[in-house]
Amino acid sequence: MKPLNSILILLAAFVAVFLEASCDGFRRWFGAQIDLLPLLIVYTSLSAGGLMVCLLAVVGGLWFDSLSANPPGVSMLPLLIVGLLIYSRRELILREQLFAQFVLGLSASALVPVLTLLLVLSTRQTPLLGWGSLWQWIVMSLGGGLLTPVCFRIFDMLNHGLTYRPVTESSFRPDREIRRGRS
């Protein structure tokens, strides 16, 4: 894991939380806001180490809760659970496949709000729930699933464009003839 990738992930989490809080265009059209942190957790789980998954869950969850009506810290545990579940099975996941990215993004975007809701309900608070909540959950899940492959492509382009890849050159040329014995 390169430090630049970690910085880019945390910067993307900060920008994602800011955009969710400040941009209302998508919320006005569809009646729901897409949560971008679950898809960042999916990317981090498949591309970074376990420490980075924990760091993103804690920092991203606190940033999200500071700008939402959630109690402080309630978003950290669902993000961490989803991130560690994916991280523990990342050898088995086909990271480069669009369908796998979509399914992981869809499931993470569906699971994180449900776990967050359960934690909020366990604190004896009464959030507004109704049939509109089901519509918001569907829009959030599908939007997260559709944006996850986009997230992978953006980070792959950034990593390819900004990281240094050393050239592996050898002094041995395959077309060179080696003579053995006396000349």
Backbone as a printed PyTorch tensor [residue, N CA C, xyz], in Angstrom:
tensor([[[  0.8490,  -1.1870,   0.0000],
         [  0.0000,   0.0000,   0.0000],
         [  0.8800,   1.2300,   0.0000]],

        [[  0.6470,   2.0620,  -0.9510],
         [  1.4330,   3.2800,  -1.0720],
         [  0.7630,   4.4040,  -0.2750]],

        [[  1.5830,   5.2980,   0.3010],
         [  1.0070,   6.3950,   1.0920],
         [  0.1130,   7.3190,   0.2720]],

        [[  0.4230,   7.4730,  -1.0100],
         [ -0.4010,   8.3430,  -1.8480],
         [ -1.8260,   7.8030,  -1.9690]],

        [[ -1.9600,   6.4910,  -2.0740],
         [ -3.2940,   5.8880,  -2.1600],
         [ -4.0820,   6.1390,  -0.8760]],

        [[ -3.4250,   6.0350,   0.2750],
         [ -4.0980,   6.3120,   1.5510],
         [ -4.5570,   7.7590,   1.6340]],

        [[ -3.6990,   8.6590,   1.1980],
         [ -4.0630,  10.0820,   1.2130],
         [ -5.2310,  10.3440,   0.2780]],

        [[ -5.1980,   9.7280,  -0.9100],
         [ -6.2940,   9.9140,  -1.8660],
         [ -7.6170,   9.3670,  -1.3240]],

        [[ -7.5700,   8.2400,  -0.6310],
         [ -8.7940,   7.6570,  -0.0660],
         [ -9.3820,   8.5740,   1.0000]],

        [[ -8.5360,   9.0730,   1.9110],
         [ -9.0450,   9.9630,   2.9630],
         [ -9.5290,  11.2940,   2.3910]],

        [[ -8.8390,  11.7930,   1.3860],
         [ -9.2820,  13.0200,   0.7290],
         [-10.6220,  12.8090,   0.0250]],

        [[-10.7740,  11.6560,  -0.6220],
         [-12.0450,  11.3460,  -1.2820],
         [-13.1720,  11.2030,  -0.2670]],

        [[-12.8860,  10.6390,   0.8960],
         [-13.9110,  10.5270,   1.9390],
         [-14.3310,  11.9060,   2.4320]],

        [[-13.3680,  12.7900,   2.6250],
         [-13.6840,  14.1490,   3.0650],
         [-14.5420,  14.8760,   2.0370]],

        [[-14.1400,  14.7750,   0.7700],
         [-14.8940,  15.4360,  -0.3010],
         [-16.2820,  14.8040,  -0.4420]],

        [[-16.3720,  13.4770,  -0.3060],
         [-17.6660,  12.7940,  -0.4330],
         [-18.6400,  13.2470,   0.6540]],

        [[-18.1610,  13.3340,   1.8830],
         [-19.0350,  13.7860,   2.9810],
         [-19.4500,  15.2370,   2.7640]],

        [[-18.5250,  16.0650,   2.3090],
         [-18.8570,  17.4590,   2.0390],
         [-19.9040,  17.5680,   0.9340]],

        [[-19.7280,  16.8140,  -0.1630],
         [-20.6850,  16.8730,  -1.2680],
         [-22.0580,  16.3520,  -0.8710]],

        [[-22.0910,  15.3070,  -0.0480],
         [-23.3820,  14.7940,   0.4230],
         [-24.1280,  15.8370,   1.2440]],

        [[-23.3840,  16.6210,   2.0220],
         [-24.0260,  17.6180,   2.8780],
         [-24.3950,  18.8920,   2.1290]],

        [[-23.6580,  19.2300,   1.0790],
         [-23.8670,  20.5290,   0.4500],
         [-24.6480,  20.4830,  -0.8660]],

        [[-24.5950,  19.4000,  -1.5920],
         [-25.2680,  19.3240,  -2.9000],
         [-26.6340,  18.6640,  -2.7570]],

        [[-27.6660,  19.3890,  -3.1480],
         [-29.0310,  18.8880,  -3.0120],
         [-29.6800,  18.4980,  -4.3320]],

        [[-28.9630,  18.5950,  -5.4400],
         [-29.5690,  18.3370,  -6.7510],
         [-30.1270,  16.9310,  -6.8830]],

        [[-29.3290,  15.9380,  -6.5380],
         [-29.7950,  14.5540,  -6.6450],
         [-30.9260,  14.2840,  -5.6580]],

        [[-30.8330,  14.8440,  -4.4750],
         [-31.8680,  14.6590,  -3.4570],
         [-33.1960,  15.2640,  -3.9070]],

        [[-33.1470,  16.3750,  -4.6240],
         [-34.3860,  17.0050,  -5.1130],
         [-35.0270,  16.1840,  -6.2200]],

        [[-34.2090,  15.5940,  -7.0910],
         [-34.7630,  14.8200,  -8.2110],
         [-35.3390,  13.4870,  -7.7690]],

        [[-34.6260,  12.7620,  -6.9190],
         [-35.0160,  11.3960,  -6.5710],
         [-35.5420,  11.2410,  -5.1520]],

        [[-35.4270,  12.2480,  -4.3340],
         [-35.9410,  12.1650,  -2.9710],
         [-35.0200,  11.4240,  -2.0190]],

        [[-33.8000,  11.1480,  -2.4470],
         [-32.8420,  10.4520,  -1.5930],
         [-31.4280,  10.8810,  -1.9710]],

        [[-30.5410,  10.8200,  -1.0070],
         [-29.1450,  11.1650,  -1.2320],
         [-28.3190,   9.8860,  -1.2120]],

        [[-27.4440,   9.7110,  -2.1730],
         [-26.5850,   8.5280,  -2.2200],
         [-25.4440,   8.7110,  -1.2320]],

        [[-25.2260,   7.6910,  -0.4020],
         [-24.1240,   7.7100,   0.5510],
         [-22.8920,   7.1480,  -0.1480]],

        [[-21.8260,   7.9340,  -0.2110],
         [-20.6210,   7.5460,  -0.9360],
         [-19.6020,   6.8140,  -0.0660]],

        [[-19.7590,   6.8330,   1.2510],
         [-18.7990,   6.1650,   2.1180],
         [-18.8130,   4.6380,   1.9760]],

        [[-19.9620,   3.9850,   1.8090],
         [-19.8990,   2.5250,   1.6270],
         [-19.1150,   2.0920,   0.3880]],

        [[-19.2310,   2.8270,  -0.7060],
         [-18.4620,   2.4290,  -1.8750],
         [-16.9820,   2.7230,  -1.7040]],

        [[-16.6340,   3.7400,  -0.9180],
         [-15.2230,   3.9630,  -0.5950],
         [-14.6890,   2.8680,   0.3220]],

        [[-15.5410,   2.3680,   1.2040],
         [-15.1420,   1.2470,   2.0610],
         [-14.9030,  -0.0020,   1.2210]],

        [[-15.7390,  -0.2230,   0.2030],
         [-15.5400,  -1.3780,  -0.6850],
         [-14.2020,  -1.2530,  -1.3970]],

        [[-13.9200,  -0.0890,  -1.9520],
         [-12.6390,   0.1160,  -2.6500],
         [-11.4640,  -0.0660,  -1.6950]],

        [[-11.5560,   0.5190,  -0.5140],
         [-10.4630,   0.4270,   0.4510],
         [-10.2540,  -1.0060,   0.9120]],

        [[-11.3210,  -1.7490,   1.1030],
         [-11.2050,  -3.1360,   1.5420],
         [-10.5120,  -4.0050,   0.5060]],

        [[-10.7010,  -3.6990,  -0.7550],
         [-10.1100,  -4.5000,  -1.8150],
         [ -8.7460,  -3.9830,  -2.2540]],

        [[ -8.3960,  -2.7630,  -1.9040],
         [ -7.1630,  -2.1710,  -2.4200],
         [ -6.1550,  -1.7800,  -1.3500]],

        [[ -6.5430,  -1.7240,  -0.1120],
         [ -5.6530,  -1.2470,   0.9450],
         [ -5.5920,  -2.2790,   2.0660]],

        [[ -4.8870,  -1.9270,   3.1090],
         [ -4.7460,  -2.8210,   4.2480],
         [ -5.8720,  -2.6640,   5.2550]],

        [[ -5.8600,  -3.5330,   6.2410],
         [ -6.8810,  -3.5170,   7.2820],
         [ -6.8380,  -2.2550,   8.1220]],

        [[ -5.6450,  -1.7170,   8.3400],
         [ -5.5270,  -0.4780,   9.1040],
         [ -6.2010,   0.6790,   8.3880]],

        [[ -6.0590,   0.7260,   7.0710],
         [ -6.6920,   1.8010,   6.2930],
         [ -8.2130,   1.6490,   6.3040]],

        [[ -8.7140,   0.4090,   6.3090],
         [-10.1630,   0.1770,   6.4030],
         [-10.6800,   0.7210,   7.7270]],

        [[ -9.9650,   0.4170,   8.8200],
         [-10.3780,   0.9200,  10.1370],
         [-10.3010,   2.4430,  10.2100]],

        [[ -9.2310,   2.9930,   9.6540],
         [ -9.0690,   4.4570,   9.6740],
         [-10.1720,   5.1470,   8.8850]],

        [[-10.4950,   4.6190,   7.7170],
         [-11.5640,   5.2190,   6.9110],
         [-12.9130,   5.0940,   7.6090]],

        [[-13.1700,   3.9460,   8.2280],
         [-14.4460,   3.7630,   8.9220],
         [-14.5850,   4.7510,  10.0780]],

        [[-13.5260,   4.9330,  10.8380],
         [-13.5990,   5.8360,  11.9980],
         [-13.6800,   7.2900,  11.5520]],

        [[-12.7400,   7.7030,  10.7080],
         [-12.6840,   9.1100,  10.2980],
         [-13.8800,   9.4680,   9.4210]],

        [[-14.1760,   8.6150,   8.4370],
         [-15.3210,   8.8890,   7.5630],
         [-16.6410,   8.8710,   8.3170]],

        [[-16.7910,   7.9320,   9.2530],
         [-18.0140,   7.8840,  10.0550],
         [-18.1920,   9.1160,  10.9220]],

        [[-17.1020,   9.5810,  11.5250],
         [-17.1910,  10.7900,  12.3460],
         [-17.4710,  12.0250,  11.5040]],

        [[-16.8340,  12.1130,  10.3320],
         [-17.1210,  13.2440,   9.4410],
         [-18.5810,  13.2330,   9.0170]],

        [[-19.0910,  12.0530,   8.6670],
         [-20.4770,  11.9450,   8.2190],
         [-21.4520,  12.3040,   9.3400]],

        [[-21.1860,  11.7850,  10.5360],
         [-22.0840,  12.0560,  11.6630],
         [-22.0320,  13.5120,  12.1030]],

        [[-20.9050,  14.1780,  11.9010],
         [-20.8190,  15.5820,  12.3040],
         [-21.6760,  16.4810,  11.4180]],

        [[-21.9820,  16.0360,  10.1930],
         [-22.7970,  16.8430,   9.2870],
         [-24.2030,  16.2890,   9.0950]],

        [[-24.5720,  15.2560,   9.8420],
         [-25.9090,  14.6780,   9.7050],
         [-26.6260,  14.7330,  11.0520]],

        [[-27.8500,  14.2180,  11.0610],
         [-28.6350,  14.2050,  12.2910],
         [-28.3590,  12.9690,  13.1360]],

        [[-27.4270,  12.1270,  12.7080],
         [-27.0810,  10.9270,  13.4660],
         [-26.3800,  11.2930,  14.7660]],

        [[-26.5360,  10.4580,  15.7950],
         [-25.7170,  10.6560,  16.9950],
         [-24.2400,  10.4780,  16.6360]],

        [[-23.3540,  11.1970,  17.2810],
         [-21.9290,  11.1080,  16.9270],
         [-21.3790,   9.6870,  17.0940]],

        [[-20.7460,   9.1830,  16.0620],
         [-20.1020,   7.8820,  16.1090],
         [-20.9520,   6.7060,  15.7040]],

        [[-22.2030,   6.9100,  15.3550],
         [-23.0790,   5.7770,  15.0550],
         [-22.7960,   5.1800,  13.6740]],

        [[-22.1990,   5.9250,  12.7800],
         [-21.9110,   5.4090,  11.4420],
         [-20.6000,   4.6410,  11.3680]],

        [[-19.7870,   4.7370,  12.3900],
         [-18.4790,   4.0810,  12.3460],
         [-18.5940,   2.5630,  12.3460]],

        [[-19.3960,   2.0140,  13.2290],
         [-19.4830,   0.5580,  13.3720],
         [-20.0320,  -0.1250,  12.1230]],

        [[-21.1100,   0.3590,  11.4980],
         [-21.5600,  -0.2880,  10.2600],
         [-20.5200,  -0.2420,   9.1390]],

        [[-19.8340,   0.8860,   8.9930],
         [-18.7880,   0.9830,   7.9800],
         [-17.6540,   0.0110,   8.2760]],

        [[-17.2930,  -0.1010,   9.5400],
         [-16.2210,  -1.0070,   9.9290],
         [-16.6130,  -2.4660,   9.7180]],

        [[-17.8390,  -2.8210,  10.0430],
         [-18.3030,  -4.2010,   9.8550],
         [-18.2680,  -4.5770,   8.3820]],

        [[-18.8150,  -3.7290,   7.5360],
         [-18.8370,  -4.0170,   6.0970],
         [-17.4180,  -4.0660,   5.5460]],

        [[-16.5840,  -3.1160,   5.9510],
         [-15.2120,  -3.0890,   5.4610],
         [-14.4190,  -4.3150,   5.8640]],

        [[-14.5550,  -4.7440,   7.1100],
         [-13.8040,  -5.9170,   7.5530],
         [-14.3570,  -7.2100,   6.9790]],

        [[-15.6620,  -7.2770,   6.7300],
         [-16.2240,  -8.4640,   6.0630],
         [-15.6460,  -8.6250,   4.6560]],

        [[-15.5830,  -7.5430,   3.9170],
         [-15.0230,  -7.6040,   2.5660],
         [-13.5190,  -7.8490,   2.6320]],

        [[-12.8370,  -7.2030,   3.5670],
         [-11.3920,  -7.3480,   3.6760],
         [-10.9980,  -8.7860,   4.0130]],

        [[-11.7970,  -9.4440,   4.8330],
         [-11.4590, -10.8140,   5.2260],
         [-11.6050, -11.8100,   4.0790]],

        [[-12.3810, -11.4820,   3.0660],
         [-12.5890, -12.3810,   1.9220],
         [-12.0510, -11.8030,   0.6170]],

        [[-11.1480, -10.8610,   0.6810],
         [-10.7290, -10.1810,  -0.5390],
         [ -9.9220, -11.0510,  -1.4830]],

        [[ -9.3320, -12.1370,  -1.0030],
         [ -8.6180, -13.0330,  -1.9160],
         [ -9.5910, -13.7600,  -2.8410]],

        [[-10.8120, -13.9180,  -2.4080],
         [-11.8080, -14.6550,  -3.1730],
         [-12.6140, -13.7740,  -4.1220]],

        [[-12.4890, -12.4720,  -3.9950],
         [-13.2990, -11.5370,  -4.7800],
         [-12.5500, -11.1330,  -6.0380]],

        [[-13.2460, -11.1500,  -7.1460],
         [-12.6630, -10.7310,  -8.4180],
         [-12.7280,  -9.2090,  -8.4930]],

        [[-11.6760,  -8.5500,  -8.0410],
         [-11.6460,  -7.1030,  -7.9010],
         [-11.8560,  -6.3650,  -9.2140]],

        [[-11.3640,  -6.8950, -10.3070],
         [-11.4060,  -6.2000, -11.5960],
         [-12.7370,  -6.3720, -12.3430]],

        [[-13.6020,  -7.2340, -11.9010],
         [-14.8580,  -7.4930, -12.5930],
         [-15.9040,  -6.4250, -12.2370]],

        [[-16.5360,  -5.8550, -13.2530],
         [-17.5540,  -4.8200, -13.0280],
         [-18.7410,  -5.3590, -12.2440]],

        [[-19.1440,  -6.6040, -12.5470],
         [-20.2920,  -7.1730, -11.8470],
         [-19.9890,  -7.3580, -10.3600]],

        [[-18.7780,  -7.8110, -10.0390],
         [-18.4070,  -7.9810,  -8.6300],
         [-18.3750,  -6.6240,  -7.9220]],

        [[-17.8590,  -5.6000,  -8.5930],
         [-17.8440,  -4.2660,  -8.0050],
         [-19.2600,  -3.7560,  -7.7700]],

        [[-20.1420,  -3.9740,  -8.7570],
         [-21.5330,  -3.5400,  -8.6090],
         [-22.2170,  -4.2470,  -7.4430]],

        [[-22.0490,  -5.5650,  -7.3530],
         [-22.7120,  -6.3310,  -6.2910],
         [-22.1740,  -5.9340,  -4.9170]],

        [[-20.8690,  -5.7630,  -4.8050],
         [-20.3100,  -5.3380,  -3.5210],
         [-20.7660,  -3.9380,  -3.1440]],

        [[-20.7970,  -3.0310,  -4.1140],
         [-21.2750,  -1.6760,  -3.8350],
         [-22.7460,  -1.6610,  -3.4600]],

        [[-23.5520,  -2.4610,  -4.1670],
         [-24.9790,  -2.5580,  -3.8650],
         [-25.2020,  -3.1120,  -2.4640]],

        [[-24.5070,  -4.1940,  -2.1380],
         [-24.7160,  -4.8030,  -0.8240],
         [-24.1850,  -3.9160,   0.3070]],

        [[-23.0510,  -3.2600,   0.0890],
         [-22.5310,  -2.3600,   1.1300],
         [-23.4410,  -1.1520,   1.3080]],

        [[-23.9290,  -0.5990,   0.1950],
         [-24.8160,   0.5620,   0.2790],
         [-26.1800,   0.2000,   0.8560]],

        [[-26.5480,  -1.0620,   0.7920],
         [-27.8060,  -1.4990,   1.4080],
         [-27.6150,  -1.8550,   2.8790]],

        [[-26.4710,  -2.4320,   3.2130],
         [-26.2510,  -2.9170,   4.5710],
         [-25.8950,  -1.8040,   5.5560]],

        [[-25.1050,  -0.8440,   5.1340],
         [-24.6680,   0.2250,   6.0470],
         [-25.8520,   1.0410,   6.5810]],

        [[-26.8170,   1.4810,   5.7490],
         [-27.9490,   2.2310,   6.3260],
         [-28.8190,   1.3830,   7.2630]],

        [[-28.9630,   0.0950,   6.9530],
         [-29.7800,  -0.7690,   7.8160],
         [-29.1040,  -0.9400,   9.1760]],

        [[-27.7940,  -1.1850,   9.1760],
         [-27.0840,  -1.3130,  10.4490],
         [-27.0640,   0.0070,  11.2210]],

        [[-26.9330,   1.1090,  10.5110],
         [-26.9720,   2.4140,  11.1660],
         [-28.3420,   2.6620,  11.7880]],

        [[-29.3990,   2.2990,  11.0680],
         [-30.7530,   2.4460,  11.6020],
         [-30.9380,   1.5960,  12.8540]],

        [[-30.4330,   0.3750,  12.8380],
         [-30.5430,  -0.4770,  14.0290],
         [-29.7920,   0.1210,  15.2150]],

        [[-28.6300,   0.7020,  14.9560],
         [-27.9000,   1.3470,  16.0540],
         [-28.6220,   2.5860,  16.5700]],

        [[-29.2030,   3.3610,  15.6690],
         [-29.9560,   4.5500,  16.0950],
         [-31.1870,   4.1320,  16.9020]],

        [[-31.8680,   3.0760,  16.4690],
         [-33.0300,   2.5950,  17.2190],
         [-32.6320,   2.0290,  18.5790]],

        [[-31.4260,   1.4860,  18.6900],
         [-30.9750,   0.9500,  19.9760],
         [-30.6180,   2.0500,  20.9660]],

        [[-30.4580,   3.2770,  20.4910],
         [-30.1990,   4.4010,  21.3940],
         [-31.4990,   5.0500,  21.8680]],

        [[-32.6100,   4.4330,  21.5680],
         [-33.9500,   4.8950,  21.9750],
         [-34.3430,   6.2100,  21.3300]],

        [[-33.7980,   6.4780,  20.1720],
         [-34.2450,   7.6300,  19.4060],
         [-35.2900,   7.1440,  18.4100]],

        [[-36.1320,   8.0460,  17.9670],
         [-37.1800,   7.6630,  17.0230],
         [-36.9800,   8.4020,  15.7010]],

        [[-36.2890,   7.7720,  14.7610],
         [-36.1370,   8.4140,  13.4470],
         [-37.4390,   8.3330,  12.6660]],

        [[-37.5870,   9.1940,  11.6740],
         [-38.7670,   9.1840,  10.8280],
         [-38.6860,   7.9990,   9.8690]],

        [[-39.5950,   7.0630,  10.0050],
         [-39.6360,   5.8870,   9.1430],
         [-41.0080,   5.7870,   8.5040]],

        [[-41.0360,   5.3690,   7.2710],
         [-42.2830,   5.1880,   6.5400],
         [-41.9930,   4.5490,   5.2030]],

        [[-42.9930,   4.5820,   4.3110],
         [-42.8030,   3.9950,   2.9930],
         [-41.7870,   4.7800,   2.1730]],

        [[-41.6450,   6.0480,   2.4500],
         [-40.6240,   6.8530,   1.7790],
         [-39.2130,   6.4010,   2.1410]],

        [[-39.0550,   5.8570,   3.3420],
         [-37.7510,   5.3440,   3.7550],
         [-37.3350,   4.1520,   2.9020]],

        [[-38.3000,   3.3410,   2.5120],
         [-38.0040,   2.2030,   1.6340],
         [-37.5260,   2.6980,   0.2730]],

        [[-38.1720,   3.7250,  -0.2720],
         [-37.7440,   4.3130,  -1.5440],
         [-36.3260,   4.8870,  -1.4190]],

        [[-36.0490,   5.5980,  -0.3310],
         [-34.7180,   6.1600,  -0.1320],
         [-33.6620,   5.0680,  -0.0310]],

        [[-33.9820,   3.9740,   0.6500],
         [-33.0490,   2.8590,   0.7890],
         [-32.7630,   2.2110,  -0.5700]],

        [[-33.7870,   2.0600,  -1.3970],
         [-33.5990,   1.4760,  -2.7340],
         [-32.7330,   2.3850,  -3.6040]],

        [[-33.0120,   3.6950,  -3.5800],
         [-32.2230,   4.6380,  -4.3790],
         [-30.7750,   4.6640,  -3.8970]],

        [[-30.5710,   4.6640,  -2.5770],
         [-29.2120,   4.6600,  -2.0390],
         [-28.4660,   3.3970,  -2.4270]],

        [[-29.1290,   2.2590,  -2.3700],
         [-28.4790,   0.9880,  -2.6890],
         [-28.1200,   0.9060,  -4.1610]],

        [[-29.0730,   1.2130,  -5.0310],
         [-28.7950,   1.1560,  -6.4690],
         [-27.7660,   2.2010,  -6.8880]],

        [[-27.8700,   3.3980,  -6.3400],
         [-26.8950,   4.4360,  -6.6590],
         [-25.4980,   4.0590,  -6.2070]],

        [[-25.3770,   3.4900,  -5.0170],
         [-24.0730,   3.0390,  -4.5410],
         [-23.5110,   1.9150,  -5.3880]],

        [[-24.3950,   1.0000,  -5.8190],
         [-23.9480,  -0.0900,  -6.6840],
         [-23.4740,   0.4120,  -8.0340]],

        [[-24.1730,   1.3900,  -8.5950],
         [-23.7850,   1.9240,  -9.9020],
         [-22.5250,   2.7920,  -9.8330]],

        [[-22.3140,   3.4620,  -8.7090],
         [-21.1550,   4.3420,  -8.5910],
         [-19.8790,   3.6260,  -8.1390]],

        [[-19.9910,   2.4010,  -7.6450],
         [-18.8040,   1.6840,  -7.1860],
         [-17.8170,   1.4110,  -8.3160]],

        [[-18.2430,   0.8950,  -9.4940],
         [-17.2600,   0.7410, -10.5800],
         [-16.6460,   2.0650, -11.0200]],

        [[-17.4060,   3.1490, -10.9420],
         [-16.8670,   4.4710, -11.2780],
         [-15.7680,   4.8450, -10.2820]],

        [[-15.9960,   4.5620,  -9.0160],
         [-15.0030,   4.8330,  -7.9760],
         [-13.7190,   4.0470,  -8.2470]],

        [[-13.8650,   2.7730,  -8.6070],
         [-12.6900,   1.9530,  -8.9120],
         [-11.9160,   2.5360, -10.0920]],

        [[-12.6080,   2.9600, -11.1360],
         [-11.9400,   3.5090, -12.3180],
         [-11.2190,   4.8210, -11.9920]],

        [[-11.8570,   5.6750, -11.2090],
         [-11.2360,   6.9520, -10.8560],
         [ -9.9650,   6.7230, -10.0440]],

        [[-10.0360,   5.8460,  -9.0370],
         [ -8.8550,   5.5870,  -8.2200],
         [ -7.7620,   4.8840,  -9.0180]],

        [[ -8.1270,   3.9820,  -9.9140],
         [ -7.1130,   3.3270, -10.7460],
         [ -6.4260,   4.3310, -11.6600]],

        [[ -7.1940,   5.2620, -12.2270],
         [ -6.5950,   6.3000, -13.0760],
         [ -5.6780,   7.2160, -12.2570]],

        [[ -6.1140,   7.6090, -11.0690],
         [ -5.2870,   8.4600, -10.2190],
         [ -4.0020,   7.7530,  -9.8070]],

        [[ -4.1190,   6.4920,  -9.4060],
         [ -2.9260,   5.7490,  -9.0110],
         [ -1.9810,   5.5450, -10.1780]],

        [[ -2.5260,   5.2830, -11.3450],
         [ -1.6860,   5.0910, -12.5240],
         [ -1.0180,   6.3960, -12.9390]],

        [[ -1.7170,   7.4920, -12.8090],
         [ -1.1740,   8.7740, -13.2400],
         [ -0.2440,   9.4280, -12.2420]],

        [[ -0.4010,   9.1400, -10.9540],
         [  0.3620,   9.8660,  -9.9380],
         [  1.4560,   9.0590,  -9.2590]],

        [[  1.4780,   7.7560,  -9.4390],
         [  2.5000,   6.9670,  -8.7620],
         [  3.6440,   6.6380,  -9.7070]],

        [[  4.7830,   6.4680,  -9.1310],
         [  5.9880,   6.1580,  -9.8870],
         [  6.1140,   4.6480, -10.0010]],

        [[  6.2340,   4.1720, -11.2090],
         [  6.4550,   2.7610, -11.4430],
         [  7.8780,   2.5860, -11.9760]],

        [[  8.7330,   1.9500, -11.2030],
         [ 10.1120,   1.7930, -11.6630],
         [ 10.1860,   0.8580, -12.8740]],

        [[ 11.0760,   1.1950, -13.7800],
         [ 11.2660,   0.3860, -14.9680],
         [ 12.1850,  -0.7710, -14.6010]],

        [[ 11.7700,  -1.9610, -14.9080],
         [ 12.5780,  -3.1350, -14.6050],
         [ 13.3680,  -3.5140, -15.8490]],

        [[ 14.5880,  -3.0260, -15.8980],
         [ 15.4600,  -3.3360, -17.0120],
         [ 16.5870,  -4.2240, -16.5130]],

        [[ 16.9690,  -5.1030, -17.3470],
         [ 18.0420,  -6.0250, -17.0360],
         [ 19.1910,  -5.7870, -18.0100]],

        [[ 20.3760,  -6.1080, -17.5560],
         [ 21.5140,  -5.9780, -18.4670],
         [ 21.5550,  -7.1390, -19.4590]],

        [[ 20.7730,  -8.1420, -19.2030],
         [ 20.7230,  -9.2940, -20.0950],
         [ 19.7540,  -9.0290, -21.2370]],

        [[ 20.2400,  -9.1600, -22.4460],
         [ 19.3780,  -9.0460, -23.6190],
         [ 19.0770, -10.4470, -24.1110]],

        [[ 17.8430, -10.7650, -24.4240],
         [ 17.5300, -12.1310, -24.8520],
         [ 18.1110, -12.4890, -26.2260]],

        [[ 18.4550, -11.5010, -27.0230],
         [ 19.0020, -11.8190, -28.3400],
         [ 20.5280, -11.8710, -28.3460]],

        [[ 21.1580, -11.7490, -27.1880],
         [ 22.5990, -11.7800, -27.0840],
         [ 23.1040, -13.2150, -27.0580]],

        [[ 24.1760, -13.4850, -27.7450],
         [ 24.7540, -14.8160, -27.7830],
         [ 25.8840, -14.8840, -26.7810]],

        [[ 25.8660, -15.8940, -25.9830],
         [ 26.9100, -16.0860, -24.9760],
         [ 27.8490, -17.1720, -25.4740]],

        [[ 29.1020, -16.8430, -25.6230],
         [ 30.1070, -17.8150, -26.0670],
         [ 30.8080, -18.3820, -24.8500]],

        [[ 30.9210, -19.6470, -24.8450],
         [ 31.5960, -20.3400, -23.7500],
         [ 32.9070, -20.9290, -24.2860]],

        [[ 33.8470, -21.0020, -23.4500],
         [ 35.1320, -21.6030, -23.8360],
         [ 36.1270, -20.5720, -24.2850]],

        [[ 37.1610, -21.0540, -24.9940],
         [ 38.2250, -20.1630, -25.4470],
         [ 37.8580, -19.4590, -26.7360]],

        [[ 38.3060, -18.2620, -26.8530],
         [ 38.0450, -17.4930, -28.0700],
         [ 39.2790, -17.3310, -28.8880]]])
